[in-house]
Amino acid sequence: MTQIRRLTQLCPIQTALLKEKVMLVDRSDNIIGAASKEDAHLMSNITKTGMLHRAFSLFLFNSKNELLMQRRSPQKITFPNLYTNTCCSHPLSTIPGERDFTSGAKNAAIRRVKDEMGITDISYDDIHFMTRIIYFGASGGTCGSDTTWGEHELDHVLIVKKDVEFVPNPNEVSETRYISRGELEGLLEDEEEFPVTPWFRIIARSMLTGWWDNIDMLQELSDDKIHEFSFPPLEEESKH
């Protein structure tokens, strides 16, 4: 399938978003360049060069300590129809306030949680930076084979505890729900009824419950580490 053919199968709104520029980083989170979202998410680029880009994942809890989750819309390019945390996206290289390290991820989260979830009352100071992870995940996406699209991200994990109003953008989000701490494990086990994104599963299995159990002491639990979980199969390696 040609590149043009792939793009014509996407919805116009999501196609336009493919042109946005994300930041390419090394495994220490230093910016080494920029690429379109399309180029950064094509498996052919990820497996050829190990292309890695910066992202963020925002987890929003209410005053009942319930986590607001969303289901990604069918129009999403990567991982459509999967459940995930409140908002997941990218700082953009073309927005000066989003190029800085963690402050850039927080600014991007404020922008994107409004675009995706219609949430307008989150401020910079509401957001707690927790840690960073590197992960890889393959996705058939909206069109193409299982090897068309993928994620290879250095993900800044952010948490907010606040009661908010939200009106999800149907082009981004098809469903929302709050879940309790007690529901999490059962939902993760039910892959047929509650399929989740790879980054959510990684964070939920490795870190989330510890933060959740200490939601009012988040500053004490954050770290400056980069936790590496999964790696793309590079073409050169597969030849040996």
C-alpha positions in Angstrom: 0.0 0.0 0.0 1.4 3.4 -1.0 1.9 6.3 1.4 -0.8 8.3 -0.5 -3.2 5.4 -0.3 -2.7 5.2 3.5 -3.4 8.9 4.0 -6.5 9.0 1.9 -8.1 6.4 4.3 -7.7 8.7 7.3 -10.3 11.3 8.3 -9.4 14.9 7.2 -9.0 16.1 10.8 -6.6 13.4 11.8 -4.7 13.8 8.5 -4.2 17.5 9.2 -2.7 16.6 12.6 -0.1 14.4 11.0 1.6 17.5 9.7 2.4 18.8 13.2 6.0 18.6 14.2 7.1 16.6 17.3 10.5 16.6 18.9 12.9 13.8 18.2 15.0 13.0 21.3 17.9 10.7 22.3 17.5 8.2 25.1 18.5 10.9 27.6 15.6 13.2 26.4 17.9 15.6 24.6 16.3 17.2 21.6 18.1 16.1 18.4 15.7 17.2 15.7 12.0 17.3 14.7 9.7 15.2 12.5 6.1 15.3 11.4 3.7 13.1 13.5 3.3 11.0 10.4 7.0 10.3 10.1 7.4 9.7 13.8 4.7 7.1 13.9 5.5 5.1 10.8 6.9 1.7 11.7 9.2 1.9 8.7 11.0 4.8 10.3 11.0 3.5 13.8 12.5 0.1 12.9 15.0 1.6 10.5 16.6 4.2 12.8 15.0 3.7 16.2 13.4 7.1 15.8 12.2 8.3 19.3 10.0 11.2 20.0 8.9 13.1 23.1 5.3 12.7 24.4 3.3 13.1 27.6 0.6 11.1 29.4 -1.7 12.9 31.8 -3.6 11.1 34.5 -6.5 13.1 36.1 -8.0 12.1 39.4 -11.1 13.6 41.0 -11.7 14.4 44.7 -13.0 10.8 45.1 -9.6 9.5 43.9 -11.1 8.1 40.8 -9.1 8.2 37.5 -10.7 9.7 34.4 -10.1 7.5 31.4 -11.0 7.9 27.8 -11.5 5.6 24.9 -9.7 6.7 21.8 -12.0 7.3 18.8 -12.2 5.1 15.8 -10.6 8.0 13.8 -7.3 7.9 15.7 -4.3 6.8 13.6 -2.6 4.7 16.3 -4.4 2.5 18.8 -8.0 3.4 17.8 -10.8 2.2 20.1 -8.5 1.4 23.0 -9.0 2.7 26.5 -6.3 4.9 28.0 -5.5 7.6 30.6 -7.1 11.0 30.5 -5.0 12.6 27.8 -1.9 11.4 25.8 -0.2 13.5 23.1 3.0 15.4 22.2 4.7 18.7 22.9 5.3 20.4 19.5 8.6 21.7 18.3 6.9 24.7 16.7 5.5 26.0 20.0 8.3 27.7 22.0 6.6 27.0 25.4 6.5 23.3 24.7 10.2 22.8 23.7 11.5 23.0 27.3 11.9 19.9 29.3 9.1 19.1 31.8 7.5 22.6 31.6 7.0 22.0 27.9 5.2 18.7 28.6 2.9 20.5 31.1 2.1 23.3 28.6 1.3 20.7 25.9 -0.9 18.8 28.3 -2.9 22.0 29.1 -3.4 22.6 25.3 -4.3 19.0 24.4 -6.6 18.2 27.3 -8.7 21.1 26.2 -8.6 19.9 22.5 -9.4 16.2 23.4 -11.5 16.4 26.5 -12.8 20.0 26.6 -11.2 20.6 30.0 -10.4 24.2 30.4 -9.8 24.6 34.2 -6.4 22.9 34.6 -3.5 25.2 35.3 0.3 24.7 35.1 0.5 24.5 38.9 -2.2 21.7 39.0 0.1 19.4 37.2 2.6 17.1 38.9 5.5 15.7 37.0 6.1 12.1 38.1 8.7 10.4 35.9 9.6 9.4 32.3 9.3 6.2 30.4 10.5 4.8 27.1 8.3 2.3 25.4 7.5 0.8 22.0 4.2 -0.4 20.6 3.0 -1.5 17.2 -0.5 -0.6 16.0 -2.4 -1.3 12.8 -4.2 1.9 13.4 -7.1 3.2 11.3 -5.7 1.8 8.1 -2.8 -0.4 6.9 -1.4 -3.6 8.3 -0.1 -4.2 11.8 3.3 -2.9 10.7 2.1 0.4 9.3 2.0 2.5 12.5 3.6 2.5 15.8 4.8 4.4 18.9 8.3 4.8 20.1 8.1 7.5 22.8 9.9 9.0 25.6 6.8 9.8 27.7 6.6 12.4 30.5 4.1 11.1 33.0 1.9 13.8 34.6 -0.8 13.7 37.3 -3.5 16.1 38.2 -6.0 15.8 41.1 -8.9 18.1 40.5 -12.7 18.0 39.9 -13.3 19.2 36.4 -16.0 19.5 33.8 -15.4 18.0 30.4 -17.0 17.8 27.0 -15.0 15.3 24.9 -14.2 15.9 21.3 -15.8 13.0 19.4 -13.1 13.0 16.8 -10.6 12.2 19.5 -12.6 10.4 22.2 -15.5 8.0 21.9 -16.2 7.3 25.5 -15.2 8.4 29.0 -15.4 6.9 32.4 -14.1 7.3 36.0 -12.6 4.1 37.5 -11.7 3.4 41.1 -8.5 2.0 42.5 -10.3 -1.3 43.2 -11.5 -1.6 39.6 -8.1 -1.3 38.0 -6.8 -4.8 38.2 -10.0 -6.4 37.0 -10.2 -4.1 34.0 -6.6 -4.8 33.0 -7.4 -8.5 33.1 -10.5 -8.1 30.8 -8.7 -7.4 27.5 -11.8 -8.3 25.4 -14.1 -5.8 27.1 -11.5 -3.3 28.2 -8.6 -3.2 25.7 -5.9 -0.6 26.7 -3.0 1.2 25.1 0.5 -0.3 25.7 1.7 2.8 27.6 -1.3 2.7 29.9 -0.7 -1.0 30.7 3.0 -0.4 31.3 2.4 2.5 33.7 -0.6 0.8 35.4 1.4 -2.4 36.0 4.7 -0.7 37.2 3.9 2.7 38.8 0.3 3.8 38.9 -0.9 2.0 42.0 1.9 3.3 44.1 1.0 6.9 43.1 -2.7 6.2 43.4 -2.3 4.9 47.0 -0.4 8.1 47.9 -2.2 10.6 45.7 -1.8 13.4 48.3 2.0 12.9 48.5 2.9 13.0 44.8 5.8 15.4 45.1 7.6 12.9 47.3 7.2 10.1 44.8 8.4 11.8 41.6 11.8 11.0 40.1 14.2 12.3 37.4 14.8 8.8 36.0 14.0 7.5 32.5 12.6 4.0 32.9 13.0 1.9 29.7 10.4 -0.8 29.2 10.3 -1.9 25.5 12.3 -1.5 22.3 11.5 -1.6 18.6 12.9 -4.4 16.5 15.5 -2.6 14.4 16.0 -3.8 10.9 19.8 -4.3 11.2 19.3 -6.4 14.3 16.8 -8.6 12.6 19.3 -9.5 9.9 21.6 -11.2 12.4 
